[in-house]
Amino acid sequence: MALSKILLHTCCGPCSTYVVKSLREQGFNVTGYFYNPNIQPLAEYERRLETMKQYVTTVGLELLTPSVSPSEADRHLPLDKGENKWGLRPKDCENCYRVRLLSTAQKAQELGFKFFSTTLLISPYQKIELIKKIGDEIGVEIGVEFFWQDFRCGYRQSQAMAKQLKLYRQKYCGCSPGL
């Protein structure tokens, strides 16, 4: 029986650990897709990308890395008013999710994947109901099914796995409060 192919948007190595393990255990053939134009500054983007490459080498995961500069985030993420405690405005997260999930779905369609998903679904700091809504909308629009699962139950395990693998663990989502 052939495994279902899933293109997994990866925000970082630590969040990928548990999600990749879980998806593989569920019978998915996982390919990672590191598309994160939101990560600021450039040095942080590069550090997370290098950590992701370190992780995929360890677990034998194929990783696609489209060439995109984090500075492109300024063109993709229209801002709204009313900042939260991190200095980000409510619309920022929605637009950031949409940009990254749309790119993932488009790449999944182009490469013939049946499903796409995101490691953002593991974080207790992300708005997972909003991610699900956007993923479902984009899936219908693009014609690739958004695989939804609440991976937050594995968040602590993912952090332990990242620590064991000596992966860099960042302290913020990546968006610059000054955007």
C-alpha positions in Angstrom: 0.0 0.0 0.0 1.4 3.4 -1.0 1.7 6.0 1.7 -0.3 9.3 1.2 2.1 12.1 0.3 1.8 15.2 2.5 3.7 18.5 2.1 4.3 19.9 5.5 5.0 23.6 6.0 7.8 23.7 8.6 8.2 26.8 10.7 11.3 25.5 12.5 13.2 22.3 13.5 11.8 22.0 17.0 8.2 22.2 16.0 8.8 19.7 13.2 10.1 16.9 15.5 6.9 15.7 17.0 4.7 16.5 14.0 6.9 14.6 11.5 7.1 11.6 13.9 3.3 11.6 14.4 2.5 12.0 10.6 4.9 9.1 9.8 3.3 7.0 12.4 -0.1 7.7 10.8 1.2 6.4 7.5 2.1 9.6 5.7 5.1 10.1 3.4 6.2 13.5 4.7 8.1 16.1 2.8 9.1 19.3 4.5 8.6 22.8 3.1 10.4 25.6 4.7 8.7 28.8 3.6 8.8 31.6 6.2 9.2 35.1 4.8 7.9 36.4 8.1 11.1 35.6 10.0 13.0 38.7 10.9 15.8 39.6 11.0 17.7 37.8 8.2 20.2 36.3 10.7 17.3 34.7 12.6 15.8 33.3 9.4 19.2 31.8 8.4 19.7 30.3 11.9 16.2 28.6 11.8 16.8 27.4 8.2 20.2 25.9 9.3 18.6 24.2 12.3 15.9 22.8 10.0 18.5 21.4 7.7 20.3 19.9 10.7 17.0 18.2 11.8 16.1 16.8 8.4 19.5 15.3 8.0 19.1 13.5 11.4 15.6 12.0 10.5 16.0 11.5 6.8 13.3 14.0 5.7 13.3 15.6 2.3 13.1 19.4 2.6 12.1 21.9 0.0 13.4 25.4 0.5 12.0 27.9 -2.0 14.2 30.9 -2.4 12.5 33.8 -0.7 14.0 36.6 1.4 12.4 37.4 4.7 12.2 41.0 3.6 9.5 40.0 1.2 7.2 39.7 4.3 6.7 43.5 4.0 4.9 43.0 0.7 2.7 40.1 1.9 1.6 41.0 5.4 -0.8 44.0 5.5 -1.0 45.4 9.0 -3.9 46.2 11.2 -4.3 48.3 14.3 -4.3 47.1 18.0 -1.1 45.5 19.1 -0.9 42.4 21.4 1.8 41.9 24.1 4.4 41.0 21.5 3.8 44.2 19.5 1.9 42.4 16.7 -1.4 43.4 15.4 -4.3 40.9 15.1 -4.4 40.9 11.3 -0.6 40.1 11.2 -1.1 36.5 12.2 -4.0 35.9 9.9 -2.1 37.2 6.9 1.1 35.5 7.9 -0.7 32.1 8.1 -2.4 32.7 4.8 0.8 33.6 2.9 2.6 30.5 4.2 -0.3 28.1 3.8 -1.1 29.3 0.3 2.5 28.8 -0.9 2.5 25.3 0.7 -0.8 24.3 -1.0 0.4 25.7 -4.4 3.6 23.7 -4.1 1.7 20.6 -3.0 -0.6 20.9 -6.1 2.4 21.5 -8.4 4.2 18.4 -7.1 1.1 16.1 -7.0 0.7 15.8 -3.2 -2.7 14.7 -1.9 -2.4 16.7 1.4 -0.7 19.7 2.9 -0.4 20.8 6.6 1.8 22.9 8.9 3.9 22.5 12.0 2.2 25.6 13.3 -0.5 23.3 14.6 1.8 22.1 17.5 2.3 25.5 19.1 0.1 26.5 22.1 1.0 30.1 21.1 -0.6 30.0 17.6 -4.2 30.5 16.8 -4.9 27.0 15.6 -8.7 27.4 14.8 -7.7 30.3 12.5 -5.0 28.1 10.9 -7.6 25.4 10.3 -10.0 27.8 8.8 -7.4 29.3 6.5 -6.0 25.9 5.6 -9.4 24.5 4.7 -10.3 27.6 2.6 -7.0 27.4 0.7 -7.3 23.6 0.3 -10.7 24.1 -1.4 -9.3 26.9 -3.6 -6.2 25.1 -4.7 -7.6 21.6 -4.8 -5.3 19.9 -2.2 -6.7 18.7 1.1 -5.6 20.5 4.2 -4.7 17.9 6.8 -5.9 19.2 10.2 -4.8 17.8 13.5 -4.3 19.4 16.9 -0.7 18.5 17.6 -0.5 20.6 20.8 -0.6 17.5 22.9 3.0 16.8 21.7 4.3 20.3 22.3 6.4 19.4 25.4 7.6 16.2 23.7 8.7 18.2 20.7 10.7 20.6 23.0 12.3 17.6 24.7 13.1 16.0 21.3 14.6 19.3 20.1 16.7 19.6 23.2 18.0 16.0 22.8 18.9 16.7 19.2 20.6 20.0 20.3 18.4 22.1 17.9 18.3 25.9 18.3 15.0 26.8 20.0 13.9 30.4 19.2 12.0 32.6 21.6 9.5 34.2 19.2 7.4 33.4 16.2 9.6 35.2 13.8 7.6 38.3 13.0 9.3 41.6 13.7 7.2 43.8 16.0 8.3 46.7 13.8 6.7 45.4 10.6 
